[in-house]
């Protein structure tokens, strides 16, 4: 399971001209489930995302996480967007192959499980819409963009 994180000043997702998810400062999380991924991997990935110190302190060093973005208890938001194209393989030519991505039912289950777990432990969680044509609007802060991957069997980040 993998996630592409972008530290944002604000972000939103539109579907058919309607806002379906929106946050202020926080993390835009593009989430990809691959074949064989498990709920345990999603839990490990979420734990890593919540603890990742990528928000700046007063000295400009990355010392704060999304649960305390300013060092004074301010929570950042999570905007979780399904993104199967992170599994793209272009090694065989110019047209991407997505054979390692989870099949839609499996991907939906793992996405929804991840979101449910995030909502249980973090107060500001918004989402995109699974399998929809989404327009994602964001202001990347920094810019800071980080790829995280958790793989079986022991769920240790690669």
C-alpha positions as CSV (number, residue, x, y, z in Angstrom):
1,X,0.0,0.0,0.0
2,X,1.3,3.4,-0.8
3,X,0.5,7.1,-0.3
4,X,1.8,10.2,-1.9
5,X,1.7,13.0,0.7
6,X,1.6,16.7,-0.1
7,X,1.8,19.2,2.7
8,X,-0.8,21.8,1.8
9,X,-2.0,25.2,2.8
10,X,-5.4,24.1,1.6
11,X,-6.8,21.5,-0.8
12,X,-10.2,20.5,-2.1
13,X,-11.7,17.8,-4.4
14,X,-14.5,18.6,-6.9
15,X,-16.7,16.0,-8.6
16,X,-19.0,17.2,-11.3
17,X,-18.6,20.8,-10.2
18,X,-19.4,20.1,-6.6
19,X,-16.9,20.2,-3.6
20,X,-16.8,16.7,-2.0
21,X,-13.9,17.3,0.4
22,X,-11.9,20.3,1.5
23,X,-9.2,21.0,4.2
24,X,-7.2,24.0,5.3
25,X,-3.5,23.4,6.4
26,X,-2.6,19.7,6.5
27,X,-1.9,16.7,4.2
28,X,-3.4,15.7,0.9
29,X,-3.0,11.9,0.9
30,X,-3.2,10.2,-2.5
31,X,-3.8,6.6,-1.5
32,X,-3.1,3.5,-3.6
33,X,-3.9,-0.1,-2.8
34,X,-2.0,-2.8,-4.7
35,X,-3.0,-6.4,-5.2
36,X,-2.5,-8.4,-2.0
37,X,-2.5,-5.4,0.3
38,X,-4.1,-5.8,3.7
39,X,-5.9,-3.7,6.3
40,X,-2.9,-4.1,8.6
41,X,-0.8,-2.3,5.9
42,X,-3.3,0.5,5.9
43,X,-3.1,0.8,9.7
44,X,0.7,1.0,9.6
45,X,0.6,3.5,6.8
46,X,-1.9,5.7,8.7
47,X,0.2,5.5,11.8
48,X,3.3,6.7,9.9
49,X,1.4,9.5,8.2
50,X,0.1,10.8,11.5
51,X,3.5,10.8,13.1
52,X,5.5,12.0,10.2
53,X,7.2,15.3,11.2
54,X,7.0,17.4,8.1
55,X,5.5,20.6,9.4
56,X,8.0,23.4,10.3
57,X,8.7,24.7,13.8
58,X,9.6,28.3,14.5
59,X,13.1,27.7,13.3
60,X,12.0,26.3,10.0
61,X,12.9,22.7,10.8
62,X,10.5,19.9,10.1
63,X,9.6,19.0,13.7
64,X,5.8,18.9,13.8
65,X,3.3,16.3,12.6
66,X,-0.3,16.7,11.2
67,X,-1.7,16.2,14.7
68,X,0.2,19.3,16.0
69,X,1.2,21.4,12.9
70,X,2.3,24.5,14.8
71,X,3.7,23.1,18.1
72,X,0.7,24.6,20.0
73,X,-1.8,21.9,19.4
74,X,-3.3,23.0,16.1
75,X,-4.5,20.0,14.1
76,X,-4.0,19.8,10.4
77,X,-6.5,18.2,8.1
78,X,-6.2,15.0,6.1
79,X,-7.8,14.9,2.6
80,X,-7.7,11.3,1.4
81,X,-8.0,10.7,-2.3
82,X,-8.0,7.3,-4.0
83,X,-5.2,7.2,-6.6
84,X,-4.7,3.8,-8.3
85,X,-2.4,5.4,-10.9
86,X,0.4,5.5,-8.3
87,X,0.7,1.8,-9.2
88,X,1.6,2.7,-12.8
89,X,4.3,0.6,-14.5
90,X,5.9,2.2,-17.5
91,X,8.9,-0.1,-17.8
92,X,7.3,-1.9,-20.8
93,X,6.8,1.2,-23.0
94,X,5.0,4.5,-23.0
95,X,1.6,3.4,-22.0
96,X,1.2,2.8,-18.3
97,X,0.2,-0.6,-17.0
98,X,-1.8,-0.8,-13.8
99,X,-1.7,-4.6,-13.3
100,X,-0.2,-4.2,-9.7
101,X,-3.1,-2.0,-8.6
102,X,-5.8,-3.7,-6.5
103,X,-9.0,-4.7,-8.3
104,X,-11.7,-2.1,-7.8
105,X,-13.7,-4.0,-5.1
106,X,-10.5,-4.7,-3.1
107,X,-9.2,-1.1,-3.7
108,X,-12.5,0.4,-2.5
109,X,-12.6,-1.8,0.6
110,X,-9.0,-0.8,1.6
111,X,-9.6,2.9,0.8
112,X,-12.8,2.9,2.9
113,X,-11.1,1.0,5.7
114,X,-8.2,3.5,5.7
115,X,-10.6,6.5,5.8
116,X,-12.7,4.9,8.6
117,X,-9.5,4.3,10.7
118,X,-8.3,7.8,10.0
119,X,-11.7,9.3,11.2
120,X,-11.5,7.2,14.4
121,X,-8.1,8.8,15.4
122,X,-8.0,12.2,13.7
123,X,-10.7,14.8,13.9
124,X,-10.3,16.4,10.5
125,X,-10.6,13.9,7.7
126,X,-12.2,14.7,4.3
127,X,-12.2,12.5,1.2
128,X,-12.5,12.4,-2.5
129,X,-14.9,10.0,-4.2
130,X,-13.7,6.5,-5.0
131,X,-13.5,5.8,-8.8
132,X,-14.9,9.2,-9.7
133,X,-13.4,11.7,-12.2
134,X,-12.1,14.2,-9.6
135,X,-10.5,17.6,-9.9
136,X,-8.0,18.1,-7.1
137,X,-7.1,21.7,-6.2
138,X,-4.3,22.4,-3.8
139,X,-1.6,24.8,-2.7
140,X,1.4,22.7,-1.9
141,X,3.2,24.2,1.1
142,X,7.0,24.2,0.6
143,X,6.6,22.3,-1.7
144,X,6.8,19.2,0.4
145,X,5.8,15.9,-1.4
146,X,6.7,12.5,0.1
147,X,6.0,8.9,-1.1
148,X,5.4,6.3,1.6
149,X,5.1,2.6,0.9
150,X,4.2,-0.2,3.4
151,X,4.7,-3.7,2.1
152,X,3.9,-7.2,3.4
153,X,4.5,-9.4,5.3
154,X,5.8,-7.4,8.2
155,X,4.4,-4.0,7.1
156,X,7.7,-2.2,7.4
157,X,7.9,1.0,5.3
158,X,10.3,0.6,2.3
